[in-house]
């Protein structure tokens, strides 16, 4: 699909990211209910009524499962951030990329911490038998030191605004992007082996319970998919509708593998979830029906505010539950989820969007500074001796074209506006 600027955008992936963010909100909202929250906190033998049993231990759980939504976010981040570097001359613009990425991720995260701390000051969280043990986990008294520590985005997030836990991996992936670019753009014929290796590493991390080994390979899967998008499009274009139905069914089943029965899941189940998330992304990249779903107005709006919604929804839900649970917990959830959508739109307009504009301005400033350095270097290296003989080959001028301002955005190269760090996403079942 074409954007207003005439540049090609993978708009359905914006929609997919929005749908995934909605699942995270649903996961956190439902997890405040006593029965369901007890089960997702680890007590799978908790007494559940018939409706709760169906919601937790059936395929219906995929409709509010936060874990695969996070894996989708990570695959999308790998896919999106690799795209600008598939353009000739884009590699090497790392100073501009890092400057933009810092402001794009950190400023909204800091603003969300301020929102969470303010809500806790106004409506202090407290434990209650009217809510789930899962919700009780988030009862805390925030300190300035803890807020500052969370703001680094390099350590495990506290319960002030737990969704920030996934931004730690987004930041690490962003720092390591040159390595991902190298891996994705070298040895192109071995792309299927690179996907298999990334999945194997994620499985090893899940089995060994090593977080960095579990999560960082997921970004590599997205990076390889992004680099090989044309090859994958050619391979999948002839697939019939029934084939895509099987991909969708397999993706949703594997994404929900952790909750197919009340029994404890198999060790390393998160790697199975990663496979499911990868199939779902592939579905939205290549299947026409999924593309149309991702391009609907509702999905596009959710995609536009998805990062903001992810950042602010949990503190709002917990505040609403604390305030209204004595009246009615379902009422508290309805009010707080509605408030989360409204505040996400406001947060997008007045926090995320300004941060994005600032990141673009900083990126352009860094690019101009780099161009000036290149020009000065070119002037100082002009030879004083005889001119090059006519017809002799000369070294081509260095490529001084700046990388696109949107080099960290969800679009096909050249990439237009706004990346969702969502990248920034949160697994509801991890608390």
C-alpha positions in Angstrom: 0.0 0.0 0.0 1.1 3.6 -0.8 1.4 6.2 1.9 0.6 9.8 1.3 4.3 10.4 0.6 4.2 7.9 -2.2 6.5 5.6 -0.3 5.7 1.9 0.1 4.5 0.9 3.6 3.9 -2.5 4.9 0.7 -1.1 6.5 -0.8 -4.5 7.4 2.1 -5.0 9.8 1.1 -1.8 11.6 -2.3 -3.5 11.9 -0.8 -6.7 13.2 1.1 -4.8 15.8 -2.1 -3.1 16.9 -3.9 -6.4 17.2 -1.1 -7.9 19.3 -1.2 -4.8 21.5 -5.0 -5.4 22.0 -4.3 -9.0 23.0 -1.8 -7.7 25.7 -4.5 -5.3 27.1 -7.1 -8.1 27.1 -4.6 -10.4 28.9 -3.8 -8.0 31.6 -7.5 -7.1 32.1 -8.7 -10.7 32.4 -5.8 -11.6 34.6 -7.1 -9.3 37.4 -10.1 -11.6 37.7 -9.5 -13.9 40.8 -10.0 -17.3 39.1 -8.2 -16.6 35.8 -5.5 -14.5 37.5 -4.7 -17.4 39.9 -4.3 -19.8 37.0 -2.0 -17.5 34.9 0.1 -16.8 38.0 1.1 -20.5 38.0 -1.6 -22.3 40.0 -3.0 -24.3 37.2 -4.9 -26.5 39.6 -6.9 -23.5 40.9 -10.6 -24.1 41.0 -12.1 -22.5 37.9 -15.8 -22.5 36.8 -16.8 -23.8 33.4 -16.4 -20.4 31.7 -13.0 -19.7 33.2 -11.8 -23.2 32.2 -12.8 -22.6 28.6 -11.2 -19.2 28.7 -7.9 -20.5 30.0 -7.5 -24.0 28.8 -8.9 -24.0 25.3 -8.1 -22.4 21.9 -10.0 -19.3 23.1 -7.0 -18.4 25.2 -5.2 -17.3 22.0 -7.6 -14.3 21.9 -6.1 -12.9 25.1 -2.7 -14.5 25.3 0.0 -11.9 26.0 3.1 -14.2 25.5 2.8 -14.8 21.7 1.9 -11.1 21.3 5.3 -10.2 22.6 7.0 -12.7 20.3 5.1 -11.1 17.4 6.4 -7.7 18.5 10.0 -9.0 18.5 9.7 -10.6 15.1 8.2 -7.4 13.7 11.0 -5.3 15.2 13.6 -7.5 13.5 11.6 -7.3 10.2 11.1 -3.6 10.3 14.5 -2.4 11.4 16.3 -4.4 8.8 14.4 -2.9 5.9 16.3 0.4 5.6 19.6 -1.4 5.5 18.6 -3.4 2.5 18.9 -0.3 0.4 22.2 0.4 -1.3 24.3 2.9 0.7 22.1 2.7 3.8 24.6 0.6 5.8 27.2 2.8 7.6 24.7 5.5 8.7 24.9 4.2 12.2 25.4 7.4 14.1 22.1 8.7 12.7 20.4 5.4 13.4 21.5 5.3 17.1 20.6 8.9 17.7 17.1 8.4 16.4 16.6 5.1 18.1 17.5 6.5 21.5 15.0 9.2 21.4 12.4 7.0 19.8 12.5 4.4 22.6 13.6 6.2 25.7 11.4 9.4 25.7 8.1 7.6 25.5 9.3 5.0 28.1 10.2 7.8 30.5 6.9 9.5 30.0 5.1 6.3 30.7 7.0 5.9 34.0 5.9 9.4 34.9 2.3 8.4 34.2 2.6 5.3 36.2 4.2 7.0 39.2 1.6 9.8 39.1 -1.3 7.3 39.1 0.2 5.4 42.0 0.5 8.6 43.9 -3.1 9.5 43.3 -4.5 5.9 43.6 -2.1 3.8 45.7 -2.3 0.1 44.8 -3.3 -2.3 47.5 -3.9 -6.1 47.7 -7.5 -7.3 48.0 -9.4 -10.6 47.9 -11.7 -8.8 45.3 -8.9 -9.1 42.8 -6.5 -11.9 41.7 -3.2 -12.8 43.2 -1.7 -11.8 39.9 -2.9 -8.2 40.5 -1.6 -8.3 44.0 1.9 -8.8 42.6 1.9 -5.2 41.3 1.3 -3.7 44.8 4.4 -1.6 45.4 5.5 1.7 46.8 7.6 3.4 44.1 10.8 5.1 45.0 12.7 7.6 42.9 15.7 5.2 42.8 13.5 2.5 41.4 11.9 4.8 38.8 15.4 5.9 37.7 16.6 2.3 37.5 13.6 1.3 35.4 14.3 4.3 33.1 17.6 2.8 32.1 15.7 0.1 30.2 18.7 -2.2 30.6 17.5 -4.2 33.6 14.4 -6.1 34.5 11.6 -3.7 35.0 9.9 -3.4 38.4 6.2 -3.6 39.1 5.8 0.1 38.7 5.3 -0.4 34.9 6.2 -3.9 34.2 5.6 -3.7 30.4 9.0 -2.0 30.2 10.6 -5.5 30.7 10.4 -6.1 26.9 12.1 -2.8 26.1 15.2 -4.1 27.6 15.4 -6.6 24.7 14.4 -4.0 22.2 17.2 -1.8 23.4 19.8 -4.6 23.3 18.6 -5.6 19.8 18.9 -2.0 18.7 22.4 -1.8 20.0 23.3 -5.0 18.2 21.6 -4.2 15.0 24.8 -4.0 12.9 25.4 -7.7 13.7 21.9 -8.5 12.8 22.3 -6.7 9.5 25.5 -8.6 8.8 23.8 -11.9 9.5 20.7 -11.1 7.5 22.4 -9.7 4.4 25.3 -12.1 4.1 25.0 -15.7 2.8 21.6 -14.9 1.3 21.2 -18.4 -0.2 21.3 -19.9 3.2 18.4 -17.9 4.5 16.4 -21.0 5.5 19.4 -22.3 7.5 19.7 -19.0 9.2 16.0 -19.2 10.2 16.5 -22.7 11.5 19.6 -21.7 13.5 17.8 -18.8 15.1 14.9 -21.0 16.1 17.3 -23.6 17.5 19.0 -20.9 19.6 15.7 -19.7 20.9 14.8 -23.2 21.8 18.1 -23.7 23.6 17.5 -20.5 25.5 14.0 -21.6 26.5 15.2 -25.0 27.6 18.1 -23.6 29.6 16.0 -20.7 30.9 18.5 -18.2 29.6 16.6 -15.0 28.7 19.0 -13.4 26.3 19.3 -16.6 24.4 15.5 -17.0 24.3 14.7 -13.5 23.1 17.5 -12.1 21.0 17.3 -14.9 18.3 13.6 -13.9 17.8 14.7 -10.6 16.4 17.1 -12.5 14.0 14.1 -14.4 12.7 12.4 -11.1 11.8 15.5 -9.7 10.3 16.0 -12.7 8.0 12.3 -12.6 7.0 12.7 -8.8 6.2 15.8 -9.3 4.2 14.3 -12.1 2.2 10.8 -10.7 1.8 10.9 -10.7 -2.0 12.1 -14.3 -2.1 9.5 -15.4 0.4 6.8 -13.5 -1.6 7.7 -15.3 -4.7 7.7 -18.7 -2.9 4.3 -18.1 -1.2 2.5 -16.3 -4.0 1.1 -19.5 -5.6 -0.2 -20.9 -2.3 -3.9 -21.6 -2.3 -6.3 -20.1 0.2 -6.6 -23.4 2.0 -2.8 -23.5 2.4 -3.0 -20.1 4.2 -5.8 -21.4 6.3 -3.4 -24.2 7.5 -0.7 -21.7 8.2 -3.1 -19.6 10.3 -4.4 -22.6 12.2 -0.9 -23.8 12.9 0.3 -20.4 13.9 -2.5 -19.8 16.4 -2.2 -23.4 17.8 1.5 -23.2 18.3 1.3 -19.6 19.7 -1.1 -20.9 22.3 0.9 -24.1 23.1 1.5 -23.0 26.7 -2.2 -23.3 27.5 -3.6 -26.3 25.6 -4.2 -28.2 28.8 -4.1 -27.7 32.6 -0.9 -29.8 32.7 2.3 -27.9 33.1 3.7 -27.1 29.7 6.7 -28.9 28.3 10.1 -27.4 29.0 11.1 -24.9 26.3 7.5 -24.2 25.3 8.4 -20.6 24.5 10.3 -21.7 21.5 7.1 -23.3 20.2 5.3 -20.0 20.8 8.1 -18.3 18.7 7.3 -20.6 15.8 3.6 -19.8 16.1 4.4 -16.0 16.2 6.7 -16.4 13.1 3.9 -18.1 11.2 1.5 -15.3 12.2 3.9 -12.6 10.9 4.4 -14.6 7.7 0.6 -14.7 7.3 0.3 -11.0 7.5 3.2 -10.4 5.2 2.0 -12.7 2.4 -1.7 -13.7 2.7 -4.2 -11.4 1.1 -6.9 -12.0 3.6 -4.6 -11.3 6.5 -3.4 -8.2 4.8 -6.9 -6.9 4.4 -7.5 -7.6 8.1 -4.4 -5.7 9.0 -5.4 -2.8 6.8 -8.9 -2.3 8.4 -9.5 1.1 10.0 -9.7 -0.4 13.5 -6.4 -2.3 13.1 -4.7 0.7 11.7 -5.8 2.9 14.6 -4.6 0.3 17.0 -1.3 0.0 15.2 -0.8 3.8 15.3 -1.3 4.0 19.1 0.1 0.5 19.8 3.3 1.6 21.4 1.5 4.2 23.5 -1.2 1.7 24.5 1.4 -0.8 25.5 3.3 1.7 27.6 0.3 3.1 29.6 -2.4 0.4 29.8 -1.3 -1.6 32.8 -0.9 1.2 35.3 -4.4 2.5 34.2 -6.0 -0.9 34.5 -4.5 -1.4 38.0 -5.6 2.1 39.1 -9.1 1.5 37.8 -9.4 -1.9 39.5 -8.1 -0.5 42.8 -10.6 2.4 42.6 -13.7 0.5 41.6 -13.3 -3.1 42.6 -15.5 -2.7 45.7 -18.3 -1.6 43.4 -17.9 -4.2 40.7 -14.7 -5.7 39.2 -16.2 -6.1 35.7 -17.3 -2.5 35.8 -13.8 -1.5 36.9 -12.3 -3.4 34.0 -14.7 -1.9 31.5 -14.0 1.7 32.7 -10.2 1.2 32.9 -9.8 -0.5 29.5 -11.9 2.4 27.9 -9.7 4.9 29.8 -6.6 3.1 28.5 -7.7 3.6 24.9 -8.4 7.3 25.4 -5.2 7.9 27.3 -3.2 6.0 24.7 -4.5 8.3 22.0 -3.6 11.3 24.1 -0.2 9.8 25.0 0.5 9.2 21.3 -0.3 12.8 20.4 1.5 14.5 23.3 4.4 12.2 24.2 5.1 9.6 21.5 4.6 11.7 18.4 6.7 14.6 19.7 9.4 12.1 20.7 9.3 10.7 17.1 9.5 14.2 15.6 12.5 15.0 17.9 14.2 11.7 16.9 13.8 12.6 13.2 15.2 16.1 13.8 18.1 14.7 15.7 18.7 12.1 12.9 18.8 14.8 10.3 21.1 16.9 12.4 23.5 14.0 12.8 23.3 13.2 9.1 24.1 16.8 8.1 27.1 16.8 10.5 28.4 13.6 9.0 28.0 15.1 5.5 30.0 18.1 6.5 32.8 15.9 7.9 32.9 13.9 4.7 33.0 17.1 2.6 35.9 18.5 4.7 37.7 15.3 4.4 37.2 15.3 0.6 38.6 18.9 0.3 41.7 18.2 2.4 42.5 15.1 0.4 42.5 16.8 -3.1 46.0 16.2 -4.7 48.2 19.2 -5.5 50.2 17.4 -8.2 49.3 16.9 -11.9 45.7 16.3 -12.8 44.5 12.7 -13.5 45.3 11.9 -17.2 42.2 12.0 -19.5 40.5 8.7 -19.6 42.1 7.3 -16.5 39.8 5.7 -13.9 39.2 7.8 -10.8 37.8 6.7 -7.4 34.2 7.3 -7.1 33.1 10.0 -4.6 32.1 8.7 -1.2 28.4 8.1 -0.8 27.3 11.1 1.4 23.6 10.6 1.0 22.1 10.4 4.4 20.2 7.4 5.5 16.4 7.8 5.3 15.0 9.7 8.3 12.6 6.9 8.8 15.3 4.2 9.0 13.8 2.7 12.1 10.2 2.6 10.9 7.8 -0.2 10.0 7.9 0.0 6.2 9.4 -1.5 3.1 12.5 0.3 2.0 12.6 3.2 1.6 10.9 3.4 4.9 8.4 6.2 5.8 7.3 7.2 9.3 7.1 5.7 12.8 8.5 2.5 14.2 6.7 0.9 17.1 9.3 -0.3 19.3 7.0 -2.6 20.1 8.2 -3.3 19.7 7.7 -2.5 22.9 5.4 -5.1 24.1 4.6 -7.0 27.3 3.9 -10.6 28.1 0.9 -10.7 30.3 1.6 -14.1 31.8 5.1 -13.0 32.8 3.6 -10.3 35.0 
